[in-house]
Amino acid sequence: MDVVFSDKDMGALRPLLSDRFTFKGTLNEYNNPESYIQAMKKDPPIGFQYKMLKSFETRSAACLVYEFSKTGVNTSMAQMFEVSNGQIDRIVLIFDSAEFSK
């Protein structure tokens, strides 16, 4: 999460993502690592904070539950990461998108 939730270069994500990487979120979906990284570069996640509430992990997956906040938005989010061979294969992000349209 530190690479995503910091001012670091989004290109640093690429070695972490497998060639078969997919992302499915409430608002966006990407079917390869390049599309995901390009989207992160175009609209970087800046100007917000998060507070980790819970985390769970197995040999092949991790789930993070956190409180996301930025000006005008405060919502809980859950993010699941599926991994193999030391890389992320899939991310699923779940949150209430209505919080972003208030």
N, C-alpha and C positions, 0 to 999 in steps of 0.2 A: 504494500500500500504506500510505502514511502516514496517510491518512484512516481506514482500517480499523484499523490497528495503533497507534492513539494514542488519546488521550482526547478527540478532536475530536467535534463534533456529527455524528451519523450522517446527519442531514438534509443535510449538505454533500455527501453522495454523489449526491443526485438529479440535479444538473446534469451529472454525469459519466456517467449511465446513459441509454441511449436508451429510447424508448417501447416498443421491442420487446425489451427486455432479458430475458435468462433466466440462471438460475444452476443448475448441476447439480453437486452435490457427493456425496461418499461417504454422507453422512447426511441431506442436505436437498436439496430442489429447489424453485425458485421460477420462476414464469412471467411475472412483471412486476416492475418496479423497486420499486413500493410494497410488495409482499409481502417482498421481500428487505430493504429498509430497515427495515420493521417488525420483522422477525426479528432484525436487527442491533441495533435499539434494545431489544428485549425481552431479548436475551441477548448483550450487547456483549462483544467479544473483549478481555477485560481480564486482567491477571495473567499474561501470558506474554511470551516473547521470541522473536525469530527471527534467524537468521543466513543471509543470502543466500549461496547456493552458486553458482548460475549464473543467467543471464538471457539470453534470446534474443528477437529481435524481427524482424518483417517490416513491410511497410507496413500490414498489416491485423491483425496479431496480435502478442502478446507472451507469453512463457512464463517464469515465475519458479519456480525450484527452491530451496527453502530448508529449513533445519532449524528445526523448531518445538519449543519447549520451555516447559513450565509444570510446576508441582508434580506429580510422578508420571507425566509424559508427555514423551517425547522421540522425535520421529519426523520423517522427511523428508516434505515435501509438494511437490506440483507444482501450479501454478495457471496456466491459460491464459486470456488475455483476447483476445476478438475485438472489433475496433473498426471503426467507420466514421463519417465526418462528425464526427470529434472526440469521439465518445462510445463507451462500452462497450456492445456488443450482447449479449455472452455471456461468462460466466465458467464454467470447468470446474475443479473442485478435486478432486485425487486424493491420498489418503493411506490408510494402514492403520488402519482404525477400531478394530482390536483393541487398539491401544496405549492407547486411551481407556477400556478396560474392565478394565485390570489393577489 
